[in-house]
Amino acid sequence: MGAHDDWSGFLIDVGLGQWNRAGLDVLAAARRVFPSVPAALVTASNERDIINRAASLSASFLCKPFGPTEIAAFLERVTAAEAGIDERLEGRLSALARRWDLAPKETEILAWLIAGRTRENYLVRSGSTALTWRVHVGRLLKKAGTARTSDLVTAVLRDEARALARRRT
């Protein structure tokens, strides 16, 4: 784990091999070095002590069997954290991803754009090609009903500003 310092998220099964709860120890070790990286514990057990331990380690809890909706919520948290989006906008990003039925890569690009990052930085960070970027951005713009990425970001931030104003009144 210490060989890398660029973890995006941790998805750890509670039971690792023959050790029944080793995943909890792995996550505890990860938290000492990477306290803010999104994490989720996976298990077939819904025992109270495991759920409490997951909460104390600031990790989501996924009980097997889980489906695409549950894993998508965790991946959206990872994407938002990696893009540098704060928690307030993370919720907006998650809602938009569901409303527009965004693919994971489209959600990742939307997070990247909202965070004010550049296409070039995204290509370097993700290892994607310019063609891949164009395809995903084109789909994203179509789903959002906008023509340009600047219009998309403006719409998202304006929507968040309206929501913030409603919460204050």
N, C-alpha and C positions, 0 to 999 in steps of 0.2 A: 504494500500500500504506500509506503514511504518513497518508493522508487519514482512516483509521479506526484506532481503538485497541481495538476490541472483536472482533477476529478470534476465531472459535471453532476453526478448523483450516485447514490449507493442504493442498490436493490439487493437485499441480503435475505436469504432464507434462514429462518431461525435454526433449523436442523441442518447441520453440515456433516455429511457422511455419517459416521457412527456416533458422533457427539450430538446429543439431543438439543442442546441450547447454545451451541458454539456461535451461532450467528449473532446472539446478543453480545457476546464478548468481542466479536469482530467489529460490530457497530460501535461499541464503547471505545475501542481502540481508535477507530476512525474519527469519532467525535473529539477525542483529545487532540488530534492533529488538524482535523477539518471540521470545526464546529458549525459552520454555516452552510455546508454542502447539503442539499436536499437528500433525504434518506427515507427508505421504506423497508419495513420488515415484512417478510412473507412467511406464512405458516398455515397449516391446516388446523391448528388449535386456536380456540378463542378463550384460552385461560386468562383469567383476570391479571395474574402476575406478569404474563407476557405482554398484554396490552398496556399495563402500567409502565413496564420497563421501556416499551417502545415510546410512550409519551414522555418519560423522563429523559430519553435520549433524543427528543425532538424529531421523532420519525413517524411517518405514516404507518398504518397497519393494514396489510392486505391479507385477508383470510382466503385460503384456497377452498374451492376453486373461485377465481375471480375472472372477470371478463374484460373486454377492451375498454369499457367505460372507467373501471377502477384504475387500470394501468395508465389510461390517457390522462387522468387527473394528476397522477404523479409525474408523468412525462411533461405535462404543461408547467408544473412547478419547476422542474429541472431546466426546461427551456427558458423560462422567465428569469430564473436565477443566473443562468449562464449569460443571458443578454444584459443583465444588470438592471432589470426592471424591479421596482419596489413592489411591496405586497399589494398596495392599492391597485396599481395597474395590472398586477398579476391576475387579480380577480376579473378585471375587465377583459384581459386577454383570453382567459379561460371561457368566459361567457361568449365572446366573439367567435372563438374556435368552434364552440357548439352551435351557435346561431348560423354561422356560415358553413358549417360542416367541413372545416379545414382538415386537411391531411397533416400528419405530424410535421413534415418538412415545411408546409405552408405556415403552420403555427410558429415554427422556429424562425422563419424569415420575418413574419409579422413582428415577433418579439424583438428581433434584431433591428428592424426599422424603427419601431417605437422607442427603442433605447438610443436612437440617433447614431447607430453604427453604419459604416459604409459597406457597399457591396464588395469592394476589394478586401476589406477585413474579413467579411463573411467567407469569401472564397478561400482565403488563406486558412482561416480557422477550421472550416468544415472540410476542406479538400475537394469541394465541389468545383464544377466547371462553370464558365459563364453561360453556357447553353442550359445547364441544369437550373441555374439561377433564373434565367429568362422564362423557362417553362413554368417553374413554380410561382414566380411573381405574376406571370400572366394569368394563371389559374386563380391566384389569390385576389388579384384585382377584379377579375370577372365575378367571383363569388361575393366580393364586397361591394360591387357595383360602382367602382371608381376607375378612372382612366390612368392615373399616375400614382406612384408610391407616395409622393408628397401629399396628394389629396387624401389618400388612405390614412396616413399618419395624422393629418389634421383632423379628419373625421373621428378617429379613435380618441385623440386627446380632447377634442371638443366635447365628445360624449362623456368622457371622464370628468371634465370640468362641470358639465351640467349635473352629473350624478353627485359630485361633491357639493355643489351649491344646494341641491335638494336635501342632502343629509344635514347641512348646516342650518336649514330653516325649519 
